[in-house]
Amino acid sequence: MCLAIPGKLIAITSQLDDTFRLGKVSFDGVIKEVSLTLVPEAKIDDYIMVHVGAAISVVDEIEAKKTFDILKQLGELNELDSPDFTT
């Protein structure tokens, strides 16, 4: 199943302009680099939903943590360990 997973944006790692950016996102300590192109408003310390290596929305911290905990309980976070999760 393909899910969007909430994570915390911890760094902007590359920026061509205001739209085309890459950032490091922490998923409960698992760090992945993701595209921020679809969320130009995202800033460091925001929580974002990530689907197939791209951030798709900025979300509330409390809801992000609740969603992450539920996905963890359901065993739906195995793909975080995959090197193919993002670039």
PyMOL Python script that loads the backbone (N, CA, C, O; Angstrom):
from pymol import cmd

cmd.read_pdbstr("""\
ATOM      1  N   MET A   1       0.846  -1.179   0.000  1.00  0.00           N
ATOM      2  CA  MET A   1       0.000   0.000   0.000  1.00  0.00           C
ATOM      3  C   MET A   1       0.887   1.236   0.000  1.00  0.00           C
ATOM      4  O   MET A   1       1.891   1.272   0.712  1.00  0.00           O
ATOM      5  N   CYS A   2       0.543   2.224  -0.768  1.00  0.00           N
ATOM      6  CA  CYS A   2       1.287   3.477  -0.800  1.00  0.00           C
ATOM      7  C   CYS A   2       0.594   4.484   0.103  1.00  0.00           C
ATOM      8  O   CYS A   2      -0.572   4.825  -0.100  1.00  0.00           O
ATOM      9  N   LEU A   3       1.320   4.950   1.093  1.00  0.00           N
ATOM     10  CA  LEU A   3       0.784   5.907   2.047  1.00  0.00           C
ATOM     11  C   LEU A   3       1.629   7.161   2.059  1.00  0.00           C
ATOM     12  O   LEU A   3       2.814   7.121   1.729  1.00  0.00           O
ATOM     13  N   ALA A   4       1.030   8.265   2.433  1.00  0.00           N
ATOM     14  CA  ALA A   4       1.799   9.461   2.748  1.00  0.00           C
ATOM     15  C   ALA A   4       2.169   9.349   4.223  1.00  0.00           C
ATOM     16  O   ALA A   4       1.336   9.013   5.064  1.00  0.00           O
ATOM     17  N   ILE A   5       3.418   9.633   4.516  1.00  0.00           N
ATOM     18  CA  ILE A   5       3.928   9.475   5.876  1.00  0.00           C
ATOM     19  C   ILE A   5       4.339  10.841   6.401  1.00  0.00           C
ATOM     20  O   ILE A   5       5.044  11.577   5.710  1.00  0.00           O
ATOM     21  N   PRO A   6       3.910  11.200   7.621  1.00  0.00           N
ATOM     22  CA  PRO A   6       4.293  12.496   8.176  1.00  0.00           C
ATOM     23  C   PRO A   6       5.716  12.466   8.726  1.00  0.00           C
ATOM     24  O   PRO A   6       6.146  11.486   9.336  1.00  0.00           O
ATOM     25  N   GLY A   7       6.427  13.551   8.498  1.00  0.00           N
ATOM     26  CA  GLY A   7       7.772  13.698   9.032  1.00  0.00           C
ATOM     27  C   GLY A   7       8.065  15.163   9.280  1.00  0.00           C
ATOM     28  O   GLY A   7       7.316  16.040   8.849  1.00  0.00           O
ATOM     29  N   LYS A   8       9.167  15.426   9.984  1.00  0.00           N
ATOM     30  CA  LYS A   8       9.556  16.790  10.333  1.00  0.00           C
ATOM     31  C   LYS A   8      10.687  17.247   9.420  1.00  0.00           C
ATOM     32  O   LYS A   8      11.720  16.586   9.320  1.00  0.00           O
ATOM     33  N   LEU A   9      10.487  18.374   8.762  1.00  0.00           N
ATOM     34  CA  LEU A   9      11.511  18.954   7.903  1.00  0.00           C
ATOM     35  C   LEU A   9      12.614  19.524   8.790  1.00  0.00           C
ATOM     36  O   LEU A   9      12.377  20.438   9.579  1.00  0.00           O
ATOM     37  N   ILE A  10      13.824  18.974   8.653  1.00  0.00           N
ATOM     38  CA  ILE A  10      14.911  19.398   9.536  1.00  0.00           C
ATOM     39  C   ILE A  10      15.979  20.219   8.828  1.00  0.00           C
ATOM     40  O   ILE A  10      16.782  20.878   9.489  1.00  0.00           O
ATOM     41  N   ALA A  11      16.007  20.195   7.498  1.00  0.00           N
ATOM     42  CA  ALA A  11      17.005  20.985   6.762  1.00  0.00           C
ATOM     43  C   ALA A  11      16.612  21.119   5.304  1.00  0.00           C
ATOM     44  O   ALA A  11      15.998  20.224   4.724  1.00  0.00           O
ATOM     45  N   ILE A  12      16.979  22.253   4.723  1.00  0.00           N
ATOM     46  CA  ILE A  12      16.875  22.445   3.278  1.00  0.00           C
ATOM     47  C   ILE A  12      18.271  22.115   2.746  1.00  0.00           C
ATOM     48  O   ILE A  12      19.247  22.764   3.122  1.00  0.00           O
ATOM     49  N   THR A  13      18.367  21.120   1.884  1.00  0.00           N
ATOM     50  CA  THR A  13      19.680  20.666   1.442  1.00  0.00           C
ATOM     51  C   THR A  13      20.087  21.190   0.080  1.00  0.00           C
ATOM     52  O   THR A  13      21.274  21.215  -0.245  1.00  0.00           O
ATOM     53  N   SER A  14      19.124  21.608  -0.719  1.00  0.00           N
ATOM     54  CA  SER A  14      19.417  22.106  -2.057  1.00  0.00           C
ATOM     55  C   SER A  14      18.278  23.023  -2.472  1.00  0.00           C
ATOM     56  O   SER A  14      17.111  22.745  -2.199  1.00  0.00           O
ATOM     57  N   GLN A  15      18.632  24.123  -3.137  1.00  0.00           N
ATOM     58  CA  GLN A  15      17.589  25.058  -3.549  1.00  0.00           C
ATOM     59  C   GLN A  15      17.980  25.720  -4.860  1.00  0.00           C
ATOM     60  O   GLN A  15      18.946  26.481  -4.914  1.00  0.00           O
ATOM     61  N   LEU A  16      17.238  25.435  -5.904  1.00  0.00           N
ATOM     62  CA  LEU A  16      17.442  26.072  -7.200  1.00  0.00           C
ATOM     63  C   LEU A  16      16.795  27.458  -7.200  1.00  0.00           C
ATOM     64  O   LEU A  16      17.370  28.423  -7.702  1.00  0.00           O
ATOM     65  N   ASP A  17      15.587  27.541  -6.628  1.00  0.00           N
ATOM     66  CA  ASP A  17      14.855  28.795  -6.468  1.00  0.00           C
ATOM     67  C   ASP A  17      13.830  28.590  -5.363  1.00  0.00           C
ATOM     68  O   ASP A  17      13.950  27.640  -4.589  1.00  0.00           O
ATOM     69  N   ASP A  18      12.819  29.461  -5.270  1.00  0.00           N
ATOM     70  CA  ASP A  18      11.822  29.334  -4.197  1.00  0.00           C
ATOM     71  C   ASP A  18      10.949  28.096  -4.325  1.00  0.00           C
ATOM     72  O   ASP A  18      10.346  27.665  -3.343  1.00  0.00           O
ATOM     73  N   THR A  19      10.872  27.520  -5.515  1.00  0.00           N
ATOM     74  CA  THR A  19      10.015  26.360  -5.747  1.00  0.00           C
ATOM     75  C   THR A  19      10.776  25.051  -5.718  1.00  0.00           C
ATOM     76  O   THR A  19      10.356  24.106  -5.050  1.00  0.00           O
ATOM     77  N   PHE A  20      11.878  24.980  -6.423  1.00  0.00           N
ATOM     78  CA  PHE A  20      12.602  23.717  -6.569  1.00  0.00           C
ATOM     79  C   PHE A  20      13.631  23.555  -5.458  1.00  0.00           C
ATOM     80  O   PHE A  20      14.739  24.089  -5.514  1.00  0.00           O
ATOM     81  N   ARG A  21      13.211  22.778  -4.424  1.00  0.00           N
ATOM     82  CA  ARG A  21      14.068  22.562  -3.255  1.00  0.00           C
ATOM     83  C   ARG A  21      14.044  21.095  -2.863  1.00  0.00           C
ATOM     84  O   ARG A  21      13.097  20.368  -3.163  1.00  0.00           O
ATOM     85  N   LEU A  22      15.104  20.680  -2.187  1.00  0.00           N
ATOM     86  CA  LEU A  22      15.178  19.371  -1.546  1.00  0.00           C
ATOM     87  C   LEU A  22      15.414  19.607  -0.071  1.00  0.00           C
ATOM     88  O   LEU A  22      16.038  20.593   0.323  1.00  0.00           O
ATOM     89  N   GLY A  23      14.910  18.693   0.742  1.00  0.00           N
ATOM     90  CA  GLY A  23      15.117  18.831   2.180  1.00  0.00           C
ATOM     91  C   GLY A  23      15.270  17.496   2.863  1.00  0.00           C
ATOM     92  O   GLY A  23      14.850  16.464   2.338  1.00  0.00           O
ATOM     93  N   LYS A  24      15.875  17.517   4.035  1.00  0.00           N
ATOM     94  CA  LYS A  24      15.991  16.321   4.869  1.00  0.00           C
ATOM     95  C   LYS A  24      14.811  16.310   5.828  1.00  0.00           C
ATOM     96  O   LYS A  24      14.499  17.308   6.478  1.00  0.00           O
ATOM     97  N   VAL A  25      14.162  15.151   5.897  1.00  0.00           N
ATOM     98  CA  VAL A  25      12.989  14.977   6.742  1.00  0.00           C
ATOM     99  C   VAL A  25      13.257  13.841   7.713  1.00  0.00           C
ATOM    100  O   VAL A  25      13.772  12.791   7.331  1.00  0.00           O
ATOM    101  N   SER A  26      12.900  14.064   8.983  1.00  0.00           N
ATOM    102  CA  SER A  26      13.054  13.038  10.004  1.00  0.00           C
ATOM    103  C   SER A  26      11.717  12.336  10.221  1.00  0.00           C
ATOM    104  O   SER A  26      10.697  12.961  10.511  1.00  0.00           O
ATOM    105  N   PHE A  27      11.761  11.025  10.070  1.00  0.00           N
ATOM    106  CA  PHE A  27      10.602  10.177  10.358  1.00  0.00           C
ATOM    107  C   PHE A  27      10.949   9.398  11.612  1.00  0.00           C
ATOM    108  O   PHE A  27      11.406   8.257  11.536  1.00  0.00           O
ATOM    109  N   ASP A  28      10.731  10.019  12.776  1.00  0.00           N
ATOM    110  CA  ASP A  28      11.056   9.382  14.055  1.00  0.00           C
ATOM    111  C   ASP A  28      12.517   8.922  14.091  1.00  0.00           C
ATOM    112  O   ASP A  28      12.824   7.825  14.557  1.00  0.00           O
ATOM    113  N   GLY A  29      13.411   9.779  13.591  1.00  0.00           N
ATOM    114  CA  GLY A  29      14.840   9.482  13.624  1.00  0.00           C
ATOM    115  C   GLY A  29      15.404   8.909  12.338  1.00  0.00           C
ATOM    116  O   GLY A  29      16.621   8.917  12.152  1.00  0.00           O
ATOM    117  N   VAL A  30      14.563   8.414  11.450  1.00  0.00           N
ATOM    118  CA  VAL A  30      15.014   7.939  10.140  1.00  0.00           C
ATOM    119  C   VAL A  30      15.016   9.154   9.217  1.00  0.00           C
ATOM    120  O   VAL A  30      13.970   9.752   8.964  1.00  0.00           O
ATOM    121  N   ILE A  31      16.197   9.514   8.717  1.00  0.00           N
ATOM    122  CA  ILE A  31      16.342  10.722   7.905  1.00  0.00           C
ATOM    123  C   ILE A  31      16.350  10.360   6.424  1.00  0.00           C
ATOM    124  O   ILE A  31      17.096   9.484   5.986  1.00  0.00           O
ATOM    125  N   LYS A  32      15.508  11.051   5.663  1.00  0.00           N
ATOM    126  CA  LYS A  32      15.423  10.852   4.212  1.00  0.00           C
ATOM    127  C   LYS A  32      15.421  12.213   3.526  1.00  0.00           C
ATOM    128  O   LYS A  32      14.959  13.204   4.092  1.00  0.00           O
ATOM    129  N   GLU A  33      15.942  12.251   2.301  1.00  0.00           N
ATOM    130  CA  GLU A  33      15.885  13.471   1.509  1.00  0.00           C
ATOM    131  C   GLU A  33      14.661  13.396   0.605  1.00  0.00           C
ATOM    132  O   GLU A  33      14.424  12.384  -0.056  1.00  0.00           O
ATOM    133  N   VAL A  34      13.887  14.481   0.585  1.00  0.00           N
ATOM    134  CA  VAL A  34      12.654  14.506  -0.202  1.00  0.00           C
ATOM    135  C   VAL A  34      12.559  15.788  -1.018  1.00  0.00           C
ATOM    136  O   VAL A  34      13.199  16.791  -0.702  1.00  0.00           O
ATOM    137  N   SER A  35      11.755  15.738  -2.069  1.00  0.00           N
ATOM    138  CA  SER A  35      11.471  16.914  -2.882  1.00  0.00           C
ATOM    139  C   SER A  35      10.451  17.789  -2.160  1.00  0.00           C
ATOM    140  O   SER A  35       9.458  17.295  -1.625  1.00  0.00           O
ATOM    141  N   LEU A  36      10.710  19.089  -2.153  1.00  0.00           N
ATOM    142  CA  LEU A  36       9.793  20.051  -1.530  1.00  0.00           C
ATOM    143  C   LEU A  36       9.071  20.907  -2.568  1.00  0.00           C
ATOM    144  O   LEU A  36       8.461  21.920  -2.226  1.00  0.00           O
ATOM    145  N   THR A  37       9.141  20.501  -3.826  1.00  0.00           N
ATOM    146  CA  THR A  37       8.575  21.287  -4.929  1.00  0.00           C
ATOM    147  C   THR A  37       7.087  21.571  -4.751  1.00  0.00           C
ATOM    148  O   THR A  37       6.628  22.667  -5.075  1.00  0.00           O
ATOM    149  N   LEU A  38       6.332  20.611  -4.247  1.00  0.00           N
ATOM    150  CA  LEU A  38       4.879  20.786  -4.114  1.00  0.00           C
ATOM    151  C   LEU A  38       4.473  21.556  -2.865  1.00  0.00           C
ATOM    152  O   LEU A  38       3.297  21.875  -2.686  1.00  0.00           O
ATOM    153  N   VAL A  39       5.442  21.857  -1.996  1.00  0.00           N
ATOM    154  CA  VAL A  39       5.143  22.607  -0.767  1.00  0.00           C
ATOM    155  C   VAL A  39       6.127  23.769  -0.615  1.00  0.00           C
ATOM    156  O   VAL A  39       6.953  23.764   0.297  1.00  0.00           O
ATOM    157  N   PRO A  40       6.043  24.764  -1.503  1.00  0.00           N
ATOM    158  CA  PRO A  40       6.988  25.880  -1.428  1.00  0.00           C
ATOM    159  C   PRO A  40       6.889  26.659  -0.119  1.00  0.00           C
ATOM    160  O   PRO A  40       7.818  27.379   0.250  1.00  0.00           O
ATOM    161  N   GLU A  41       5.766  26.516   0.581  1.00  0.00           N
ATOM    162  CA  GLU A  41       5.575  27.213   1.853  1.00  0.00           C
ATOM    163  C   GLU A  41       6.254  26.511   3.033  1.00  0.00           C
ATOM    164  O   GLU A  41       6.358  27.093   4.113  1.00  0.00           O
ATOM    165  N   ALA A  42       6.713  25.281   2.845  1.00  0.00           N
ATOM    166  CA  ALA A  42       7.313  24.511   3.940  1.00  0.00           C
ATOM    167  C   ALA A  42       8.617  25.148   4.404  1.00  0.00           C
ATOM    168  O   ALA A  42       9.437  25.591   3.600  1.00  0.00           O
ATOM    169  N   LYS A  43       8.785  25.181   5.713  1.00  0.00           N
ATOM    170  CA  LYS A  43      10.009  25.712   6.290  1.00  0.00           C
ATOM    171  C   LYS A  43      10.533  24.743   7.345  1.00  0.00           C
ATOM    172  O   LYS A  43       9.813  23.852   7.793  1.00  0.00           O
ATOM    173  N   ILE A  44      11.775  24.923   7.731  1.00  0.00           N
ATOM    174  CA  ILE A  44      12.397  24.044   8.721  1.00  0.00           C
ATOM    175  C   ILE A  44      11.532  24.002   9.981  1.00  0.00           C
ATOM    176  O   ILE A  44      11.017  25.026  10.431  1.00  0.00           O
ATOM    177  N   ASP A  45      11.383  22.811  10.535  1.00  0.00           N
ATOM    178  CA  ASP A  45      10.576  22.474  11.718  1.00  0.00           C
ATOM    179  C   ASP A  45       9.096  22.272  11.408  1.00  0.00           C
ATOM    180  O   ASP A  45       8.324  21.952  12.312  1.00  0.00           O
ATOM    181  N   ASP A  46       8.680  22.451  10.149  1.00  0.00           N
ATOM    182  CA  ASP A  46       7.302  22.119   9.768  1.00  0.00           C
ATOM    183  C   ASP A  46       7.169  20.602   9.664  1.00  0.00           C
ATOM    184  O   ASP A  46       8.143  19.896   9.403  1.00  0.00           O
ATOM    185  N   TYR A  47       5.962  20.121   9.870  1.00  0.00           N
ATOM    186  CA  TYR A  47       5.642  18.713   9.628  1.00  0.00           C
ATOM    187  C   TYR A  47       4.989  18.626   8.264  1.00  0.00           C
ATOM    188  O   TYR A  47       4.102  19.411   7.930  1.00  0.00           O
ATOM    189  N   ILE A  48       5.445  17.650   7.474  1.00  0.00           N
ATOM    190  CA  ILE A  48       4.949  17.509   6.119  1.00  0.00           C
ATOM    191  C   ILE A  48       4.560  16.058   5.859  1.00  0.00           C
ATOM    192  O   ILE A  48       5.090  15.134   6.476  1.00  0.00           O
ATOM    193  N   MET A  49       3.625  15.882   4.936  1.00  0.00           N
ATOM    194  CA  MET A  49       3.241  14.546   4.488  1.00  0.00           C
ATOM    195  C   MET A  49       4.080  14.228   3.265  1.00  0.00           C
ATOM    196  O   MET A  49       4.166  15.031   2.336  1.00  0.00           O
ATOM    197  N   VAL A  50       4.711  13.035   3.265  1.00  0.00           N
ATOM    198  CA  VAL A  50       5.599  12.643   2.172  1.00  0.00           C
ATOM    199  C   VAL A  50       5.036  11.389   1.508  1.00  0.00           C
ATOM    200  O   VAL A  50       4.702  10.407   2.171  1.00  0.00           O
ATOM    201  N   HIS A  51       4.942  11.450   0.188  1.00  0.00           N
ATOM    202  CA  HIS A  51       4.451  10.318  -0.602  1.00  0.00           C
ATOM    203  C   HIS A  51       5.416  10.092  -1.759  1.00  0.00           C
ATOM    204  O   HIS A  51       5.642  10.994  -2.567  1.00  0.00           O
ATOM    205  N   VAL A  52       5.974   8.921  -1.842  1.00  0.00           N
ATOM    206  CA  VAL A  52       6.882   8.517  -2.911  1.00  0.00           C
ATOM    207  C   VAL A  52       8.030   9.527  -3.088  1.00  0.00           C
ATOM    208  O   VAL A  52       8.380   9.896  -4.209  1.00  0.00           O
ATOM    209  N   GLY A  53       8.596   9.955  -1.973  1.00  0.00           N
ATOM    210  CA  GLY A  53       9.758  10.827  -2.030  1.00  0.00           C
ATOM    211  C   GLY A  53       9.477  12.298  -2.260  1.00  0.00           C
ATOM    212  O   GLY A  53      10.405  13.084  -2.451  1.00  0.00           O
ATOM    213  N   ALA A  54       8.198  12.684  -2.244  1.00  0.00           N
ATOM    214  CA  ALA A  54       7.843  14.089  -2.439  1.00  0.00           C
ATOM    215  C   ALA A  54       6.905  14.551  -1.330  1.00  0.00           C
ATOM    216  O   ALA A  54       5.933  13.872  -0.999  1.00  0.00           O
ATOM    217  N   ALA A  55       7.208  15.701  -0.770  1.00  0.00           N
ATOM    218  CA  ALA A  55       6.305  16.296   0.215  1.00  0.00           C
ATOM    219  C   ALA A  55       5.065  16.776  -0.524  1.00  0.00           C
ATOM    220  O   ALA A  55       5.166  17.429  -1.562  1.00  0.00           O
ATOM    221  N   ILE A  56       3.887  16.447   0.018  1.00  0.00           N
ATOM    222  CA  ILE A  56       2.654  16.820  -0.674  1.00  0.00           C
ATOM    223  C   ILE A  56       1.801  17.819   0.104  1.00  0.00           C
ATOM    224  O   ILE A  56       0.891  18.424  -0.462  1.00  0.00           O
ATOM    225  N   SER A  57       2.085  18.000   1.402  1.00  0.00           N
ATOM    226  CA  SER A  57       1.350  19.007   2.164  1.00  0.00           C
ATOM    227  C   SER A  57       2.054  19.264   3.493  1.00  0.00           C
ATOM    228  O   SER A  57       2.802  18.430   4.003  1.00  0.00           O
ATOM    229  N   VAL A  58       1.785  20.450   4.031  1.00  0.00           N
ATOM    230  CA  VAL A  58       2.244  20.807   5.373  1.00  0.00           C
ATOM    231  C   VAL A  58       1.091  20.489   6.310  1.00  0.00           C
ATOM    232  O   VAL A  58      -0.062  20.805   6.015  1.00  0.00           O
ATOM    233  N   VAL A  59       1.404  19.857   7.455  1.00  0.00           N
ATOM    234  CA  VAL A  59       0.347  19.436   8.384  1.00  0.00           C
ATOM    235  C   VAL A  59       0.666  19.891   9.807  1.00  0.00           C
ATOM    236  O   VAL A  59       1.796  20.253  10.133  1.00  0.00           O
ATOM    237  N   ASP A  60      -0.352  19.858  10.619  1.00  0.00           N
ATOM    238  CA  ASP A  60      -0.251  20.203  12.029  1.00  0.00           C
ATOM    239  C   ASP A  60       0.624  19.187  12.768  1.00  0.00           C
ATOM    240  O   ASP A  60       0.520  17.986  12.515  1.00  0.00           O
ATOM    241  N   GLU A  61       1.482  19.652  13.674  1.00  0.00           N
ATOM    242  CA  GLU A  61       2.394  18.775  14.410  1.00  0.00           C
ATOM    243  C   GLU A  61       1.667  17.692  15.200  1.00  0.00           C
ATOM    244  O   GLU A  61       2.082  16.533  15.174  1.00  0.00           O
ATOM    245  N   ILE A  62       0.619  18.036  15.883  1.00  0.00           N
ATOM    246  CA  ILE A  62      -0.103  17.054  16.708  1.00  0.00           C
ATOM    247  C   ILE A  62      -0.717  15.967  15.838  1.00  0.00           C
ATOM    248  O   ILE A  62      -0.603  14.781  16.149  1.00  0.00           O
ATOM    249  N   GLU A  63      -1.367  16.367  14.748  1.00  0.00           N
ATOM    250  CA  GLU A  63      -1.961  15.387  13.841  1.00  0.00           C
ATOM    251  C   GLU A  63      -0.888  14.530  13.171  1.00  0.00           C
ATOM    252  O   GLU A  63      -1.087  13.333  12.963  1.00  0.00           O
ATOM    253  N   ALA A  64       0.247  15.142  12.834  1.00  0.00           N
ATOM    254  CA  ALA A  64       1.343  14.383  12.220  1.00  0.00           C
ATOM    255  C   ALA A  64       1.835  13.299  13.175  1.00  0.00           C
ATOM    256  O   ALA A  64       2.053  12.160  12.763  1.00  0.00           O
ATOM    257  N   LYS A  65       2.008  13.646  14.437  1.00  0.00           N
ATOM    258  CA  LYS A  65       2.496  12.669  15.422  1.00  0.00           C
ATOM    259  C   LYS A  65       1.472  11.563  15.657  1.00  0.00           C
ATOM    260  O   LYS A  65       1.843  10.396  15.780  1.00  0.00           O
ATOM    261  N   LYS A  66       0.198  11.911  15.720  1.00  0.00           N
ATOM    262  CA  LYS A  66      -0.854  10.895  15.887  1.00  0.00           C
ATOM    263  C   LYS A  66      -0.860   9.935  14.701  1.00  0.00           C
ATOM    264  O   LYS A  66      -0.916   8.718  14.876  1.00  0.00           O
ATOM    265  N   THR A  67      -0.801  10.494  13.494  1.00  0.00           N
ATOM    266  CA  THR A  67      -0.810   9.670  12.285  1.00  0.00           C
ATOM    267  C   THR A  67       0.403   8.755  12.241  1.00  0.00           C
ATOM    268  O   THR A  67       0.278   7.575  11.914  1.00  0.00           O
ATOM    269  N   PHE A  68       1.578   9.288  12.567  1.00  0.00           N
ATOM    270  CA  PHE A  68       2.798   8.480  12.557  1.00  0.00           C
ATOM    271  C   PHE A  68       2.683   7.327  13.549  1.00  0.00           C
ATOM    272  O   PHE A  68       3.053   6.196  13.233  1.00  0.00           O
ATOM    273  N   ASP A  69       2.170   7.607  14.749  1.00  0.00           N
ATOM    274  CA  ASP A  69       2.007   6.554  15.763  1.00  0.00           C
ATOM    275  C   ASP A  69       1.049   5.461  15.300  1.00  0.00           C
ATOM    276  O   ASP A  69       1.290   4.278  15.538  1.00  0.00           O
ATOM    277  N   ILE A  70      -0.028   5.857  14.646  1.00  0.00           N
ATOM    278  CA  ILE A  70      -0.990   4.863  14.137  1.00  0.00           C
ATOM    279  C   ILE A  70      -0.344   4.010  13.054  1.00  0.00           C
ATOM    280  O   ILE A  70      -0.482   2.787  13.061  1.00  0.00           O
ATOM    281  N   LEU A  71       0.362   4.649  12.122  1.00  0.00           N
ATOM    282  CA  LEU A  71       1.035   3.897  11.056  1.00  0.00           C
ATOM    283  C   LEU A  71       2.079   2.942  11.641  1.00  0.00           C
ATOM    284  O   LEU A  71       2.257   1.828  11.147  1.00  0.00           O
ATOM    285  N   LYS A  72       2.754   3.379  12.681  1.00  0.00           N
ATOM    286  CA  LYS A  72       3.757   2.527  13.345  1.00  0.00           C
ATOM    287  C   LYS A  72       3.080   1.308  13.967  1.00  0.00           C
ATOM    288  O   LYS A  72       3.564   0.186  13.819  1.00  0.00           O
ATOM    289  N   GLN A  73       1.965   1.522  14.661  1.00  0.00           N
ATOM    290  CA  GLN A  73       1.229   0.416  15.288  1.00  0.00           C
ATOM    291  C   GLN A  73       0.706  -0.571  14.255  1.00  0.00           C
ATOM    292  O   GLN A  73       0.647  -1.772  14.516  1.00  0.00           O
ATOM    293  N   LEU A  74       0.329  -0.070  13.087  1.00  0.00           N
ATOM    294  CA  LEU A  74      -0.195  -0.927  12.027  1.00  0.00           C
ATOM    295  C   LEU A  74       0.902  -1.618  11.224  1.00  0.00           C
ATOM    296  O   LEU A  74       0.609  -2.449  10.363  1.00  0.00           O
ATOM    297  N   GLY A  75       2.155  -1.285  11.495  1.00  0.00           N
ATOM    298  CA  GLY A  75       3.261  -1.893  10.773  1.00  0.00           C
ATOM    299  C   GLY A  75       3.391  -1.390   9.348  1.00  0.00           C
ATOM    300  O   GLY A  75       3.886  -2.110   8.481  1.00  0.00           O
ATOM    301  N   GLU A  76       2.954  -0.167   9.093  1.00  0.00           N
ATOM    302  CA  GLU A  76       2.952   0.390   7.744  1.00  0.00           C
ATOM    303  C   GLU A  76       4.185   1.246   7.444  1.00  0.00           C
ATOM    304  O   GLU A  76       4.210   1.940   6.428  1.00  0.00           O
ATOM    305  N   LEU A  77       5.206   1.213   8.304  1.00  0.00           N
ATOM    306  CA  LEU A  77       6.367   2.068   8.105  1.00  0.00           C
ATOM    307  C   LEU A  77       7.607   1.309   7.657  1.00  0.00           C
ATOM    308  O   LEU A  77       8.712   1.851   7.698  1.00  0.00           O
ATOM    309  N   ASN A  78       7.438   0.073   7.234  1.00  0.00           N
ATOM    310  CA  ASN A  78       8.580  -0.729   6.813  1.00  0.00           C
ATOM    311  C   ASN A  78       9.332  -0.104   5.648  1.00  0.00           C
ATOM    312  O   ASN A  78      10.544  -0.285   5.529  1.00  0.00           O
ATOM    313  N   GLU A  79       8.637   0.623   4.791  1.00  0.00           N
ATOM    314  CA  GLU A  79       9.290   1.214   3.629  1.00  0.00           C
ATOM    315  C   GLU A  79      10.301   2.289   4.013  1.00  0.00           C
ATOM    316  O   GLU A  79      11.142   2.652   3.191  1.00  0.00           O
ATOM    317  N   LEU A  80      10.241   2.807   5.237  1.00  0.00           N
ATOM    318  CA  LEU A  80      11.231   3.790   5.667  1.00  0.00           C
ATOM    319  C   LEU A  80      12.637   3.200   5.692  1.00  0.00           C
ATOM    320  O   LEU A  80      13.621   3.919   5.518  1.00  0.00           O
ATOM    321  N   ASP A  81      12.728   1.892   5.909  1.00  0.00           N
ATOM    322  CA  ASP A  81      14.027   1.225   5.947  1.00  0.00           C
ATOM    323  C   ASP A  81      14.583   0.945   4.560  1.00  0.00           C
ATOM    324  O   ASP A  81      15.747   0.573   4.413  1.00  0.00           O
ATOM    325  N   SER A  82      13.754   1.123   3.552  1.00  0.00           N
ATOM    326  CA  SER A  82      14.166   0.839   2.183  1.00  0.00           C
ATOM    327  C   SER A  82      15.017   1.976   1.629  1.00  0.00           C
ATOM    328  O   SER A  82      14.638   3.139   1.768  1.00  0.00           O
ATOM    329  N   PRO A  83      16.151   1.676   1.009  1.00  0.00           N
ATOM    330  CA  PRO A  83      16.957   2.747   0.409  1.00  0.00           C
ATOM    331  C   PRO A  83      16.257   3.384  -0.787  1.00  0.00           C
ATOM    332  O   PRO A  83      16.652   4.471  -1.209  1.00  0.00           O
ATOM    333  N   ASP A  84      15.236   2.749  -1.342  1.00  0.00           N
ATOM    334  CA  ASP A  84      14.522   3.288  -2.491  1.00  0.00           C
ATOM    335  C   ASP A  84      13.395   4.240  -2.108  1.00  0.00           C
ATOM    336  O   ASP A  84      12.705   4.755  -2.988  1.00  0.00           O
ATOM    337  N   PHE A  85      13.194   4.485  -0.807  1.00  0.00           N
ATOM    338  CA  PHE A  85      12.114   5.350  -0.345  1.00  0.00           C
ATOM    339  C   PHE A  85      12.239   6.740  -0.963  1.00  0.00           C
ATOM    340  O   PHE A  85      11.237   7.319  -1.384  1.00  0.00           O
ATOM    341  N   THR A  86      13.439   7.277  -1.022  1.00  0.00           N
ATOM    342  CA  THR A  86      13.689   8.583  -1.628  1.00  0.00           C
ATOM    343  C   THR A  86      15.044   8.570  -2.282  1.00  0.00           C
ATOM    344  O   THR A  86      15.737   7.552  -2.299  1.00  0.00           O
ATOM    345  N   THR A  87      15.413   9.709  -2.820  1.00  0.00           N
ATOM    346  CA  THR A  87      16.728   9.834  -3.433  1.00  0.00           C
ATOM    347  C   THR A  87      17.822   9.823  -2.396  1.00  0.00           C
ATOM    348  O   THR A  87      19.000   9.920  -2.741  1.00  0.00           O
TER     349      THR A  87
END
""", "prot")
cmd.dss("prot")
cmd.show_as("cartoon", "prot")
cmd.util.cbc("prot")
cmd.orient("prot")
